[in-house]
Amino acid sequence: MIPALFLAHGSPMLAIEQTPYTDFLAKLGEQYEPRAIVIFTAHWESETLTISSTDDVYDTIYDFGGFPDELYQVKYPAKGSKAIAEMLEQKLMANGIEVRTDSARGLDHGSWTLLHRMFPKADIPVVQVSVNPFLAPELQYRIGEAIRGLGREGILVIGSGVTVHNLRMLNWGQKTPEPWAVAFDDWLLEKLQSGDLNALFQYAEQAPYARQAVPRAEHFVPLFIAMGSGEGQAQVIHRSYDLGTLSYMCLQF
């Protein structure tokens, strides 16, 4: 069975830089041979959950600015899968979750930067799914629950986001993490490993430094979706930090 993953996509530069984190992503991709990938990306927000539905090759979306020209030359020409999209749609609707489909949108950098490192051949069908950051954590978890079991069907589910993501508090050039960022992740990990869903759903009130770590929820909610879709206890598979406060903590469920 393939576990569900929560992966940090961090800076778009991970698509071209060689770092311990990109090495980790490459080795992680070598562990799995999924027949399809379903990825919930923090960089596609919509009020109604939206599923990419196409059999064509995706465009690569460069939804960022001010980076080296080399980054804008990277392509990730993966194909979609209408069949997997339809299956997702049916599972979600059967659980009372409103969905719609999109046949035109390309892969944003919340998806292709990670996949470029994990599966560089781009030969695995990808279905990209939006997030609604304004839904309560309990509802995000329910979205994951609705598609639980996909790993038994050879489908890799990825929640692509970041646990500590506050661009205003980045410390450029700093490699050691700020204590408050570590404290937030420590609390999160403790509650994940103990299965304390009530505390996790109330992270904004209970977690230390929650306001600094999660000023806006779009990068955080893919964690709840991945957690809901998994079938095992949370396990840290990578943990590091960049620019003082940017967390690269990754988990499998």
C-alpha positions as CSV (number, residue, x, y, z in Angstrom):
1,M,0.0,0.0,0.0
2,I,1.2,3.5,-0.8
3,P,0.9,5.9,2.1
4,A,-0.6,9.4,1.8
5,L,2.0,12.1,2.0
6,F,2.2,15.7,3.2
7,L,5.1,17.4,1.4
8,A,6.6,20.9,1.8
9,H,7.0,22.6,-1.6
10,G,8.8,25.6,-0.1
11,S,10.6,27.8,-2.5
12,P,10.2,27.2,-6.3
13,M,14.0,27.0,-6.4
14,L,13.8,23.4,-5.2
15,A,13.2,22.6,-8.8
16,I,16.7,23.5,-9.8
17,E,18.8,23.6,-6.7
18,Q,20.7,20.6,-5.3
19,T,20.1,20.5,-1.5
20,P,19.6,17.8,1.1
21,Y,15.9,18.3,0.7
22,T,15.9,17.8,-3.1
23,D,18.0,14.7,-2.5
24,F,15.3,13.5,-0.1
25,L,12.6,14.1,-2.6
26,A,14.5,12.1,-5.3
27,K,15.0,9.1,-3.0
28,L,11.4,9.3,-1.9
29,G,10.2,9.1,-5.4
30,E,12.3,6.0,-6.0
31,Q,10.3,4.2,-3.2
32,Y,7.0,4.2,-5.1
33,E,5.7,3.2,-8.5
34,P,2.1,4.7,-8.4
35,R,-0.2,4.2,-11.3
36,A,-1.5,7.8,-10.7
37,I,-0.9,10.8,-8.4
38,V,-3.5,12.9,-6.8
39,I,-2.1,16.2,-5.5
40,F,-3.9,18.9,-3.4
41,T,-2.0,22.1,-3.9
42,A,-1.9,25.2,-1.8
43,H,-1.5,27.3,-4.9
44,W,-4.9,26.5,-6.4
45,E,-7.7,28.0,-4.2
46,S,-11.4,27.8,-5.0
47,E,-14.6,28.0,-3.0
48,T,-15.8,24.7,-4.5
49,L,-13.3,21.8,-4.5
50,T,-12.1,21.6,-8.1
51,I,-10.5,18.6,-9.8
52,S,-8.4,18.8,-12.9
53,S,-10.0,16.5,-15.6
54,T,-8.0,16.0,-18.7
55,D,-6.1,13.3,-20.6
56,D,-3.8,15.9,-22.2
57,V,-0.4,17.1,-21.2
58,Y,-0.5,19.8,-18.7
59,D,0.9,23.3,-19.2
60,T,3.6,24.2,-16.6
61,I,2.4,27.3,-14.7
62,Y,5.1,29.7,-13.4
63,D,3.0,31.3,-10.7
64,F,5.9,33.3,-9.2
65,G,8.2,36.1,-10.2
66,G,11.8,37.4,-9.7
67,F,13.6,34.0,-10.0
68,P,16.4,33.0,-12.3
69,D,15.6,32.4,-16.0
70,E,16.7,28.8,-15.6
71,L,13.7,28.1,-13.4
72,Y,11.3,29.3,-16.1
73,Q,12.8,26.8,-18.5
74,V,11.7,23.8,-16.4
75,K,8.8,21.9,-17.9
76,Y,6.8,19.1,-16.3
77,P,4.9,17.5,-19.2
78,A,2.8,15.0,-17.2
79,K,-0.6,14.0,-18.5
80,G,-3.8,14.0,-16.6
81,S,-6.4,11.3,-16.2
82,K,-10.1,11.8,-16.7
83,A,-10.8,8.4,-15.3
84,I,-9.1,9.1,-12.0
85,A,-10.7,12.5,-11.9
86,E,-14.1,11.0,-12.3
87,M,-13.4,8.4,-9.7
88,L,-12.4,11.2,-7.2
89,E,-15.5,13.2,-8.1
90,Q,-17.8,10.2,-7.4
91,K,-16.1,9.4,-4.0
92,L,-16.3,13.1,-2.9
93,M,-19.9,13.6,-4.0
94,A,-20.9,10.3,-2.3
95,N,-19.7,11.9,1.0
96,G,-21.6,15.1,0.5
97,I,-18.7,17.2,-0.7
98,E,-19.5,19.5,-3.6
99,V,-17.0,19.4,-6.4
100,R,-16.5,20.6,-10.0
101,T,-14.0,19.8,-12.7
102,D,-11.5,21.9,-14.7
103,S,-10.1,20.8,-18.0
104,A,-7.9,23.7,-18.8
105,R,-5.7,24.6,-15.8
106,G,-2.0,23.6,-15.8
107,L,0.2,22.4,-13.0
108,D,1.2,25.1,-10.5
109,H,4.4,25.2,-8.7
110,G,2.9,23.6,-5.6
111,S,2.7,20.5,-7.8
112,W,5.4,20.4,-10.5
113,T,8.3,21.5,-8.4
114,L,7.8,18.4,-6.1
115,L,6.9,16.0,-8.9
116,H,9.8,17.2,-11.0
117,R,12.2,16.0,-8.3
118,M,10.3,12.8,-7.3
119,F,9.3,11.5,-10.7
120,P,11.5,13.4,-13.3
121,K,10.3,11.3,-16.2
122,A,6.8,12.9,-15.9
123,D,5.3,9.5,-17.0
124,I,2.7,9.1,-14.3
125,P,-0.8,10.6,-14.7
126,V,-1.4,13.5,-12.4
127,V,-4.8,14.8,-11.1
128,Q,-4.5,18.2,-9.4
129,V,-7.0,19.3,-6.8
130,S,-7.7,22.7,-5.4
131,V,-8.1,23.7,-1.7
132,N,-10.5,26.0,0.1
133,P,-8.4,27.6,2.9
134,F,-11.6,29.0,4.6
135,L,-13.1,25.6,5.4
136,A,-12.7,24.4,9.0
137,P,-9.9,21.8,9.7
138,E,-12.6,19.2,10.4
139,L,-14.0,19.6,6.9
140,Q,-10.5,19.5,5.3
141,Y,-10.0,16.2,7.1
142,R,-13.4,14.9,5.8
143,I,-12.2,15.6,2.3
144,G,-9.3,13.3,2.9
145,E,-11.5,10.7,4.5
146,A,-13.7,10.6,1.5
147,I,-10.8,9.3,-0.7
148,R,-9.2,7.2,2.0
149,G,-8.0,3.9,0.6
150,L,-6.5,5.2,-2.7
151,G,-3.1,3.9,-1.6
152,R,-4.5,0.4,-1.8
153,E,-5.3,1.1,-5.4
154,G,-1.8,2.2,-6.3
155,I,-2.6,5.9,-6.2
156,L,-0.3,8.3,-4.4
157,V,-2.1,11.1,-2.6
158,I,-0.1,14.2,-1.8
159,G,-1.0,17.2,0.2
160,S,1.4,20.0,-1.0
161,G,1.9,22.8,1.4
162,V,4.1,24.0,4.3
163,T,3.5,23.8,8.1
164,V,5.3,27.0,9.0
165,H,4.8,29.5,6.1
166,N,5.1,33.2,6.8
167,L,6.9,35.0,4.0
168,R,7.0,38.2,6.1
169,M,9.1,36.5,8.8
170,L,11.7,34.9,6.5
171,N,15.3,35.6,7.5
172,W,17.4,35.6,4.3
173,G,20.7,33.8,4.6
174,Q,19.8,32.3,8.0
175,K,20.2,28.5,8.1
176,T,19.4,27.8,11.7
177,P,15.6,27.7,12.5
178,E,13.9,30.2,14.8
179,P,12.9,28.6,18.1
180,W,9.2,29.6,17.6
181,A,9.0,27.8,14.2
182,V,10.5,24.7,15.8
183,A,8.1,25.0,18.8
184,F,5.0,25.1,16.5
185,D,6.2,22.0,14.5
186,D,7.0,20.2,17.8
187,W,3.5,20.8,19.0
188,L,2.0,19.7,15.7
189,L,4.1,16.5,15.6
190,E,3.2,15.6,19.2
191,K,-0.5,15.9,18.5
192,L,-0.2,14.0,15.2
193,Q,1.6,11.1,16.7
194,S,-0.8,10.9,19.6
195,G,-3.8,11.1,17.3
196,D,-5.3,14.1,19.1
197,L,-7.6,15.2,16.4
198,N,-9.5,17.6,18.6
199,A,-6.4,19.6,19.4
200,L,-5.2,19.5,15.8
201,F,-8.6,20.9,14.6
202,Q,-8.2,23.7,17.2
203,Y,-4.5,24.4,16.3
204,A,-5.2,28.1,15.8
205,E,-6.2,28.4,19.5
206,Q,-4.0,25.8,21.1
207,A,-0.7,25.6,19.2
208,P,2.2,27.8,20.3
209,Y,3.0,30.6,17.8
210,A,0.1,29.5,15.5
211,R,-0.5,33.0,14.3
212,Q,3.1,33.4,13.2
213,A,3.3,30.0,11.7
214,V,0.0,30.0,9.8
215,P,-0.9,33.6,9.1
216,R,-3.2,32.3,6.3
217,A,-4.3,28.7,6.1
218,E,-3.9,27.8,2.4
219,H,-0.5,26.1,2.9
220,F,-1.5,24.4,6.1
221,V,-4.8,22.7,5.1
222,P,-3.3,20.2,2.7
223,L,-1.9,18.6,5.9
224,F,-5.4,17.8,7.1
225,I,-6.4,16.4,3.7
226,A,-3.4,14.1,3.6
227,M,-4.0,13.0,7.2
228,G,-7.6,12.2,6.5
229,S,-6.8,10.2,3.4
230,G,-4.1,8.1,5.1
231,E,-4.6,4.9,7.0
232,G,-1.7,4.9,9.4
233,Q,-0.1,6.9,12.2
234,A,1.7,10.1,11.2
235,Q,5.4,9.6,10.7
236,V,8.0,12.3,10.0
237,I,10.0,11.4,6.9
238,H,12.0,14.6,6.6
239,R,12.5,17.7,8.8
240,S,14.6,20.7,8.0
241,Y,14.3,24.5,7.8
242,D,15.4,27.3,5.5
243,L,15.6,31.0,5.9
244,G,15.0,30.8,9.6
245,T,11.3,30.1,9.5
246,L,10.4,28.1,6.4
247,S,9.6,24.5,7.5
248,Y,10.4,21.6,5.3
249,M,8.7,19.0,7.6
250,C,7.2,16.2,5.6
251,L,5.0,13.4,6.9
252,Q,3.5,10.1,5.7
253,F,0.2,8.6,6.9
